[in-house]
Amino acid sequence: MTRLRFVLALIACGVLAACGSAPKGPAAQPLASVAGWPQWPDGQAAGQVTAVDVDADNRVFVLHRPGRDWPVGDFPTDPIPADTVTVFDGPTGALLDAWGSGEMVMPHGLSIAPDGSVWITDAGREQVLHYTPDGDLIGTIGTMGETGDDDTHFGRATDVGFDRGDILVADGYLNARIARFMSGGGYVSQFGGHGGGAGQFRLPHSVEVSEQAGDIIVADRENMRVLVMDRAGEVSRTVNFAPFQYPYAAKRMQDGSLLIAQGRDGQNMGTARLIHVAANSDAPTLFDLAPGDDGPHRAHDLAIGPDGAIYVADVMAERVYKVAPGALEKN
């Protein structure tokens, strides 16, 4: 069986996200979210909320899939007719904008560039889409509807990061690489590969370039670890997690610590969970957002606003949470 067919088979049976039970991790502390945040448009169903990011003006961009779930088997080819990006005011949760209708097939990751433009990975289109903050499509990377592993194709790309004008694409579900492109779409280089060794990945689910340190932070989901790497892909720090702790997204906070969204496909998690790892320690502290129901929940992405507020995308509960600035330190 080829690697592509093997990975597709894993996706089809749910093994890429572990079929069956798994041991529980350490106990988690409860973490409150801001009540009444945000204010969704009247009559709009969010659908699976997959990504969130915040711009310099404290506007929160939420990516979701109204009426469409991640498939078991073949991906759809028709675009989602409803708006897939909804924009809220960070401090108040007021609705500011909504766009993306009729364009995205299976949107997965959303990242806001330093210039304020919006980059979205679409695993159905097999492309990375570049938008203005108002939702005008201004560019694409990748070949529409074609899966591959080269400088013009992706294999279910997951996320985008930004490094000194370049675009880093976590090409995660099938290709297990970080690919570097110029902002205009020209291919530059790549690193990674399938495996559990240093500099290898088993589903790089998120990528971020830390402005403070200039390093690349990758949530290496199926290896249950977060990798801190230099621009050449050399690993400078590895944070490994106990069984059941699968990092879906990782961000560096202002104090140098790491904040990770923990999820797990195939598990009925009762909360959306965050993992906090101090800058000088690999011992994790777990926090559970307690929405008052028993799930299912899955923290799929997170973002940190310019005021220190934390936003968490819960793909299974179809919602986004806001955690007030300083809430982690108070626990």
C-alpha positions, 0 to 999 in steps of 0.5 A: 500500500502506498503512503498516500493510500495508507494515510487515507485509510487511517483518515477513513477509519478514524485512526489518524485520530486514534480509534478506541480509548486512551488513558487519561492525562493529569487532572485539569483546572477549571477555566472560565470563559467570558459569558455572552461572547460572541454575538453570532448573527441572528439565525446563523448556525456556526457549524464546525469552528476550526480556527480563530485569529486576532488582528492588531485592531483586536478584531477576532476572525472565526473560521467555521463550516456551516452545514458541513462536517469533516468527512469520513472518506471522499471530500466534497467538491462543492463550495459551502454556500454560507459565510465561512468567516465571521468577524467579531470585536474582541472586547465586546463580542459584537458582530463586525462582518461575515464573508466567504460564502460560495468559495471554500470547500473544507476550510481548516486553518486561518491566520492573519499576516502582519499586514492584516491580510487573511490566509486560509487553508482549504483541505477540500480545494487543496489550496491556501487562499489569501484574502483582504480583511474584508473578504476579497480573494487576492491570491491562491497557492496550490492547484485547485482540487489536486492532491500532491507533494511538490511545489504546486500541490498540497496534501490537506494543508492545515495552517499558515505562519509568517516569517519575514515576508514568507509564508510557511504552510503546514502541509499536514494530513498527507505530506507531513512537511512545512513548506516555505513560499514567498508572499506572491506564491513562489516556492522557496523550500521545505523541511520535515517528512513522515516519522517520529524522529528529530525534525520529522512530523506525524501531522503538523497541525499548526505552525507559528513563527514567534516574533520574540524569538524568531523560531518556528513552533509546530504542533506535531499532533500525532507524535504528541509533542510540540517542536520549537525549530529554527528556520532550517527546521533544526529542533531546539526544544521538544515538549512531549506530552503524556498519552491522550494529550494531542496538541492541535495548536501551539502559540508562544505567549508574551512571557515565553511560555507555550499555550497549546490547544489539546484535542482528540478525534474519536474521543468524547471530550467533555470540555475544551482543554488548554495546556500551558507550559512555562518557558523554563519547564516542560511540566504541563498545567492543564485547564478545562473550559467548562461550558456547562454541558458534557460535550462532545468538545474538541479544542482545535485552534487558539489565538492570543489577542493584543490585550492578552485575551485568549480565544479557543475554537471548539470544533465539536461544540461549534463555538468559540470561547474568550478567556479574559486577559490574565485568567491563566495567572489567577488559577 
